[in-house]
């Protein structure tokens, strides 16, 4: 919120409750005086805006599919059902409910596999984050990897204390650069007005995390399977869908759906597709020309996270230091830094230093106690 291009309106005391967030948005909408375009940028915000659209659309305008579709897309078991209904290849998975007999089924599963939350924000509990963290450079955990039935049972037991409902899912093999992401904006009639795609060549945590290094690319096969999914659910609004190309059959397998603007979707602007502006104009009912032609080979880099990711790839023998340096060449879009708007990068660097100092103090205290 340090950008010079916005006026920040933070929630008082960063209150996370749905009731207070809703009231804050209503109060802000009344002050604005006329409907403003609203872009939710987290899964929790999408759910809130979808569920409360009857009230919020008195003050804001935004485009999204019906609430049941939103819920299906943002929950792992719901997305599994959507993939089956639309004929989209996807990893095998088992939904674990509160009373599932995990010990009974664990021996019959194929390993390694991953445990995922049904709804991603459910694992924002600090105890779960600390439990899954992969060393000092591992980054924010999104899944738990289990190599055996014993490890699965033990990991499930620990996580179930905080979130008893979860997903056991097959791991799609292959290197991280097989991860791809198709971004889009579809209007209220589900017509595509903006499309864009990137290859997630490095991620953090390595193997199952968010992108740190992306390269724009185009693949008709990816566009075809994405349109098949989007038309099948009659999607509306901004979004992005992640696939991984399975080396066993060279098919794209559905991994995740974001019913919102994503982490690195801004790369589309540098490549020639101004998806946010298209979404803004369309939400207001203004004329919009569809855009689908964009430049390939342009980079998006989250510098400090990519450095951490590259150190892990290097440790695993997957990326030499010189190759990492050479990969930074070429036209690029930095995740946070911009020459004409440098304050966000400065704030982010300060937060990084604070996190490093906190980690150092924690280690010092632990060593003293031991």
C-alpha positions as CSV (number, residue, x, y, z in Angstrom):
1,X,0.0,0.0,0.0
2,X,3.0,2.3,-0.3
3,X,2.5,2.9,-4.0
4,X,2.1,6.5,-5.1
5,X,-0.7,5.4,-7.4
6,X,-3.3,4.6,-4.7
7,X,-4.9,5.9,-1.6
8,X,-4.7,3.2,1.1
9,X,-7.8,2.4,3.1
10,X,-6.6,-0.3,5.5
11,X,-9.0,-2.2,7.8
12,X,-8.8,-0.8,11.3
13,X,-6.5,-3.0,13.4
14,X,-6.3,-5.4,10.4
15,X,-9.4,-7.1,11.6
16,X,-9.8,-10.4,9.7
17,X,-13.4,-11.2,10.6
18,X,-15.9,-11.5,7.7
19,X,-18.5,-9.4,9.5
20,X,-16.1,-6.5,10.1
21,X,-14.6,-6.7,6.6
22,X,-18.1,-6.6,5.1
23,X,-19.1,-3.6,7.3
24,X,-15.9,-1.8,6.3
25,X,-16.6,-2.3,2.6
26,X,-20.2,-1.0,3.0
27,X,-19.1,2.0,5.0
28,X,-16.4,2.8,2.4
29,X,-18.9,2.3,-0.5
30,X,-21.3,4.8,1.1
31,X,-18.4,7.4,1.4
32,X,-17.5,6.9,-2.3
33,X,-21.0,7.9,-3.3
34,X,-21.2,6.0,-6.6
35,X,-20.4,2.4,-7.5
36,X,-16.7,1.7,-7.8
37,X,-15.0,-1.3,-9.4
38,X,-14.0,-3.9,-6.8
39,X,-11.2,-6.4,-7.3
40,X,-10.9,-9.0,-4.6
41,X,-7.3,-10.4,-4.6
42,X,-7.4,-13.3,-2.1
43,X,-9.5,-16.4,-1.9
44,X,-11.1,-15.2,1.4
45,X,-12.0,-11.9,-0.2
46,X,-13.4,-13.7,-3.3
47,X,-15.7,-15.8,-1.1
48,X,-16.8,-12.8,0.9
49,X,-17.6,-10.7,-2.2
50,X,-19.4,-13.6,-3.8
51,X,-21.5,-14.6,-0.8
52,X,-22.4,-11.0,0.1
53,X,-22.9,-9.7,-3.5
54,X,-26.6,-8.9,-2.8
55,X,-25.4,-6.2,-0.3
56,X,-22.1,-5.2,-1.8
57,X,-23.3,-4.6,-5.3
58,X,-25.3,-1.7,-4.0
59,X,-22.0,0.1,-3.6
60,X,-19.6,-1.7,-6.0
61,X,-19.6,-3.3,-9.4
62,X,-17.7,-6.5,-10.1
63,X,-17.9,-9.5,-12.4
64,X,-17.8,-13.1,-11.2
65,X,-19.7,-16.4,-11.7
66,X,-22.5,-17.6,-9.4
67,X,-21.6,-18.4,-5.8
68,X,-21.8,-22.2,-6.2
69,X,-19.3,-22.0,-9.1
70,X,-17.0,-19.8,-7.0
71,X,-17.1,-22.2,-4.1
72,X,-16.5,-25.2,-6.3
73,X,-13.5,-23.6,-8.0
74,X,-11.8,-22.5,-4.7
75,X,-12.1,-25.8,-2.8
76,X,-10.0,-28.7,-3.9
77,X,-12.8,-31.3,-3.8
78,X,-15.1,-28.9,-5.6
79,X,-12.5,-28.3,-8.3
80,X,-12.0,-32.1,-8.6
81,X,-15.8,-32.4,-9.4
82,X,-15.6,-29.6,-11.9
83,X,-12.7,-31.2,-13.7
84,X,-14.6,-34.5,-13.9
85,X,-17.8,-32.8,-15.2
86,X,-15.8,-30.9,-17.9
87,X,-13.6,-33.8,-18.9
88,X,-10.4,-32.1,-17.8
89,X,-7.4,-34.4,-16.9
90,X,-6.5,-34.0,-13.2
91,X,-4.4,-35.7,-10.5
92,X,-6.1,-38.5,-8.6
93,X,-7.3,-37.4,-5.2
94,X,-9.2,-38.5,-2.1
95,X,-11.1,-36.1,0.1
96,X,-10.6,-36.8,3.8
97,X,-13.4,-35.9,6.1
98,X,-13.4,-35.4,9.8
99,X,-14.3,-39.1,10.5
100,X,-12.2,-40.7,7.7
101,X,-10.3,-43.9,8.7
102,X,-6.9,-42.7,7.4
103,X,-5.0,-45.5,9.0
104,X,-7.1,-48.0,7.1
105,X,-6.6,-46.5,3.7
106,X,-3.0,-45.3,4.0
107,X,-1.4,-48.7,3.0
108,X,-3.4,-48.8,-0.2
109,X,-2.3,-45.4,-1.6
110,X,0.5,-44.8,-4.1
111,X,3.5,-42.8,-2.8
112,X,4.8,-40.2,-2.7
113,X,1.7,-38.1,-2.4
114,X,0.8,-34.7,-1.1
115,X,-1.7,-33.5,1.5
116,X,-3.5,-30.2,0.7
117,X,-6.1,-28.2,2.5
118,X,-9.7,-28.3,1.0
119,X,-9.6,-24.5,1.1
120,X,-6.2,-22.9,0.9
121,X,-6.6,-20.2,3.6
122,X,-7.4,-23.0,6.1
123,X,-3.7,-23.6,6.5
124,X,-2.8,-20.0,7.5
125,X,-2.7,-21.1,11.1
126,X,0.8,-20.3,12.4
127,X,1.2,-23.8,13.9
128,X,0.5,-25.4,10.5
129,X,2.8,-23.0,8.7
130,X,5.7,-23.8,11.2
131,X,5.0,-27.5,11.0
132,X,5.3,-27.6,7.2
133,X,8.1,-25.0,6.7
134,X,11.0,-26.5,4.7
135,X,14.1,-25.1,6.3
136,X,15.2,-21.4,6.5
137,X,14.8,-20.8,2.8
138,X,11.8,-23.0,2.1
139,X,9.2,-20.2,1.9
140,X,5.5,-20.3,2.6
141,X,4.2,-23.9,2.7
142,X,1.2,-24.9,0.6
143,X,1.3,-28.7,0.9
144,X,2.8,-31.6,2.9
145,X,4.7,-34.3,1.0
146,X,4.5,-37.8,2.3
147,X,6.8,-40.6,1.2
148,X,5.2,-43.5,3.0
149,X,2.0,-44.7,4.7
150,X,3.7,-44.1,8.1
151,X,4.6,-40.5,7.2
152,X,1.1,-39.9,5.8
153,X,-0.6,-41.1,9.0
154,X,1.7,-39.1,11.2
155,X,1.4,-35.9,9.2
156,X,-2.3,-36.2,9.0
157,X,-2.5,-36.7,12.7
158,X,-0.6,-33.5,13.4
159,X,-2.5,-31.3,10.9
160,X,-5.9,-32.7,11.9
161,X,-5.6,-31.0,15.2
162,X,-6.1,-27.7,13.4
163,X,-7.9,-28.7,10.2
164,X,-9.4,-32.2,10.1
165,X,-10.7,-32.0,6.5
166,X,-8.0,-32.2,3.8
167,X,-7.1,-33.7,0.4
168,X,-4.7,-36.6,-0.3
169,X,-3.5,-36.1,-3.9
170,X,-1.3,-37.8,-6.5
171,X,2.0,-36.0,-7.3
172,X,2.4,-35.2,-11.0
173,X,6.0,-35.9,-11.7
174,X,8.4,-33.7,-13.7
175,X,10.4,-30.5,-13.2
176,X,8.8,-27.3,-12.1
177,X,9.1,-25.7,-15.5
178,X,6.3,-28.0,-16.6
179,X,4.0,-25.8,-14.5
180,X,2.0,-23.4,-16.7
181,X,-0.7,-20.7,-15.9
182,X,-3.4,-19.4,-18.2
183,X,-4.8,-16.0,-17.2
184,X,-8.0,-14.5,-18.6
185,X,-10.8,-12.1,-18.3
186,X,-14.3,-13.2,-19.5
187,X,-17.2,-10.8,-19.6
188,X,-20.7,-11.3,-18.2
189,X,-21.6,-13.5,-21.3
190,X,-18.5,-15.6,-20.7
191,X,-16.8,-14.2,-23.8
192,X,-12.9,-14.0,-23.5
193,X,-11.8,-10.3,-23.7
194,X,-8.2,-10.9,-22.5
195,X,-6.0,-14.0,-22.5
196,X,-2.3,-14.6,-21.5
197,X,-0.1,-17.5,-20.4
198,X,3.2,-18.0,-18.6
199,X,5.5,-20.8,-17.7
200,X,6.4,-21.0,-14.0
201,X,10.1,-21.9,-14.4
202,X,11.0,-21.5,-10.7
203,X,8.7,-21.6,-7.6
204,X,9.0,-21.4,-3.8
205,X,8.6,-23.6,-2.0
206,X,10.4,-25.6,-4.7
207,X,8.1,-28.2,-6.3
208,X,4.8,-27.0,-4.9
209,X,4.9,-23.3,-4.3
210,X,4.1,-19.9,-5.9
211,X,6.1,-18.6,-8.9
212,X,9.3,-16.6,-8.4
213,X,10.4,-16.7,-12.1
214,X,7.9,-16.7,-15.0
215,X,8.4,-16.5,-18.8
216,X,5.5,-15.6,-21.1
217,X,4.7,-18.2,-23.7
218,X,1.9,-19.4,-25.9
219,X,0.5,-22.9,-26.5
220,X,-2.6,-23.7,-28.5
221,X,-3.0,-26.9,-26.5
222,X,-3.1,-25.0,-23.3
223,X,-5.6,-22.5,-24.7
224,X,-7.9,-25.3,-25.9
225,X,-8.1,-27.1,-22.6
226,X,-8.5,-23.9,-20.7
227,X,-11.4,-22.8,-22.9
228,X,-12.9,-26.2,-22.5
229,X,-13.0,-25.7,-18.7
230,X,-14.1,-22.1,-18.8
231,X,-16.9,-22.7,-21.2
232,X,-18.0,-25.7,-19.3
233,X,-18.6,-23.6,-16.1
234,X,-19.6,-20.4,-18.0
235,X,-17.0,-18.5,-16.1
236,X,-17.2,-14.7,-15.8
237,X,-14.5,-12.2,-14.6
238,X,-10.7,-12.3,-13.9
239,X,-9.0,-15.5,-13.2
240,X,-6.2,-18.0,-13.9
241,X,-5.9,-21.7,-14.1
242,X,-2.7,-23.7,-13.4
243,X,-1.8,-26.9,-15.1
244,X,1.2,-29.2,-15.1
245,X,2.3,-31.2,-18.2
246,X,2.6,-34.8,-17.1
247,X,5.7,-36.4,-18.6
248,X,4.0,-39.8,-18.4
249,X,1.5,-38.9,-21.1
250,X,2.3,-35.3,-22.0
251,X,-1.2,-34.2,-21.0
252,X,-1.9,-31.0,-19.1
253,X,-3.3,-31.9,-15.7
254,X,-5.4,-29.4,-13.8
255,X,-3.7,-28.2,-10.5
256,X,-5.4,-25.1,-9.3
257,X,-7.9,-22.4,-10.2
258,X,-7.7,-18.7,-9.0
259,X,-11.1,-16.9,-9.3
260,X,-9.3,-13.5,-9.0
261,X,-6.3,-11.5,-10.2
262,X,-3.1,-13.5,-9.5
263,X,0.4,-13.0,-8.2
264,X,2.2,-12.3,-11.5
265,X,-0.7,-11.5,-13.8
266,X,0.7,-8.0,-14.2
267,X,3.2,-9.5,-16.7
268,X,0.4,-9.5,-19.2
269,X,0.5,-5.7,-19.3
270,X,4.1,-5.6,-20.3
271,X,3.4,-8.3,-23.0
272,X,0.6,-6.3,-24.5
273,X,-2.6,-7.5,-22.8
274,X,-3.9,-4.9,-20.3
275,X,-6.2,-7.4,-18.5
276,X,-6.9,-5.2,-15.4
277,X,-7.9,-2.2,-17.5
278,X,-10.1,-4.4,-19.8
279,X,-11.8,-5.8,-16.7
280,X,-12.2,-2.3,-15.2
281,X,-13.9,-0.9,-18.4
282,X,-16.1,-4.0,-18.9
283,X,-17.3,-3.9,-15.3
284,X,-18.4,-0.3,-15.8
285,X,-20.2,-1.3,-19.1
286,X,-17.8,0.7,-21.3
287,X,-16.8,-0.6,-24.7
288,X,-13.8,-3.0,-24.8
289,X,-11.9,-4.6,-27.6
290,X,-10.8,-8.2,-27.0
291,X,-7.1,-8.7,-26.8
292,X,-5.3,-12.0,-27.4
293,X,-2.0,-11.2,-29.1
294,X,1.0,-10.8,-26.8
295,X,4.8,-11.1,-26.8
296,X,6.4,-14.3,-25.7
297,X,9.7,-14.7,-23.8
298,X,9.2,-11.7,-21.4
299,X,10.1,-12.4,-17.8
300,X,8.5,-11.8,-14.4
301,X,10.8,-12.0,-11.4
302,X,10.3,-11.7,-7.7
303,X,13.9,-10.9,-6.9
304,X,14.3,-11.9,-3.2
305,X,12.1,-15.0,-3.4
306,X,13.8,-16.1,-6.6
307,X,17.2,-15.8,-5.0
308,X,16.0,-18.1,-2.2
309,X,14.5,-20.5,-4.7
310,X,17.6,-20.6,-6.8
311,X,19.7,-21.5,-3.8
312,X,17.5,-24.5,-3.2
313,X,17.6,-25.5,-6.9
314,X,21.4,-25.2,-6.8
315,X,21.7,-27.3,-3.6
316,X,19.7,-30.0,-5.4
317,X,21.9,-29.9,-8.4
318,X,19.2,-28.5,-10.7
319,X,20.5,-24.9,-11.3
320,X,24.1,-23.6,-11.5
321,X,24.8,-20.1,-10.2
322,X,26.0,-18.9,-13.6
323,X,22.8,-20.3,-15.3
324,X,20.7,-18.4,-12.7
325,X,22.5,-15.1,-13.5
326,X,22.1,-15.6,-17.2
327,X,18.4,-16.4,-16.8
328,X,17.9,-12.8,-15.5
329,X,18.8,-11.3,-18.8
330,X,16.2,-9.9,-21.2
331,X,13.1,-7.8,-20.9
332,X,11.5,-8.3,-17.5
333,X,8.8,-7.1,-15.1
334,X,9.8,-7.0,-11.5
335,X,7.3,-8.2,-8.9
336,X,7.6,-5.2,-6.7
337,X,10.2,-2.7,-8.0
338,X,9.3,0.0,-10.6
339,X,11.6,3.0,-11.3
340,X,8.7,5.4,-11.2
341,X,7.2,3.8,-8.0
342,X,10.0,2.6,-5.8
343,X,8.5,2.9,-2.3
344,X,6.8,-0.6,-2.3
345,X,10.2,-2.2,-3.0
346,X,11.7,-0.2,-0.2
347,X,9.0,-1.3,2.3
348,X,9.3,-4.9,1.1
349,X,13.1,-4.8,1.7
350,X,12.5,-3.5,5.2
351,X,10.1,-6.3,6.0
352,X,12.6,-8.8,4.7
353,X,15.3,-7.4,7.0
354,X,12.9,-7.5,9.9
355,X,12.1,-11.2,9.1
356,X,15.8,-12.1,8.9
357,X,16.6,-10.4,12.2
358,X,13.6,-12.1,13.9
359,X,14.9,-15.5,12.6
360,X,18.4,-14.7,13.9
361,X,17.2,-13.7,17.3
362,X,15.0,-16.8,17.5
363,X,18.1,-19.0,16.8
364,X,20.2,-17.2,19.3
365,X,17.5,-17.6,22.0
366,X,17.1,-21.3,21.1
367,X,20.9,-21.9,21.3
368,X,21.1,-20.2,24.7
369,X,18.2,-22.3,26.1
370,X,19.8,-25.5,24.9
